[in-house]
Amino acid sequence: LEDEEALSGVLSTLHDLGYSLLSVDRLSI
């Protein structure tokens, strides 16, 4: 269960970072 929680946290962070990058790309276009 601890591994799943850690993985979930990593995926959540990556998702947030990816969303931020997409937002930046949209603004720069």
Backbone torsions as a table, in degrees:
resi	resn	phi	psi	omega
1	LEU	NA	-36.9	179.9
2	GLU	-63.5	-39.6	179.9
3	ASP	-63.8	-39.5	-179.6
4	GLU	-65.3	-39.5	179.8
5	GLU	-65.9	-40.3	-180.0
6	ALA	-64.8	-44.2	-179.9
7	LEU	-63.4	-41.5	179.5
8	SER	-61.1	-40.3	179.6
9	GLY	-65.0	-41.5	-179.9
10	VAL	-64.5	-45.9	-179.9
11	LEU	-61.9	-39.4	180.0
12	SER	-63.5	-42.8	179.6
13	THR	-64.6	-45.5	-179.8
14	LEU	-62.4	-39.1	179.6
15	HIS	-62.5	-44.5	180.0
16	ASP	-63.5	-43.0	-179.4
17	LEU	-65.0	-43.3	179.9
18	GLY	-62.3	-41.6	179.7
19	TYR	-63.6	-41.0	-180.0
20	SER	-64.1	-42.8	-179.8
21	LEU	-63.6	-40.5	179.1
22	LEU	-63.2	-39.9	179.9
23	SER	-63.6	-41.9	179.7
24	VAL	-64.2	-43.3	-179.8
25	ASP	-61.2	-40.9	-179.4
26	ARG	-64.8	-38.2	-178.5
27	LEU	-70.7	-35.3	-176.5
28	SER	-78.2	-16.2	-178.8
29	ILE	-77.8	NA	NA
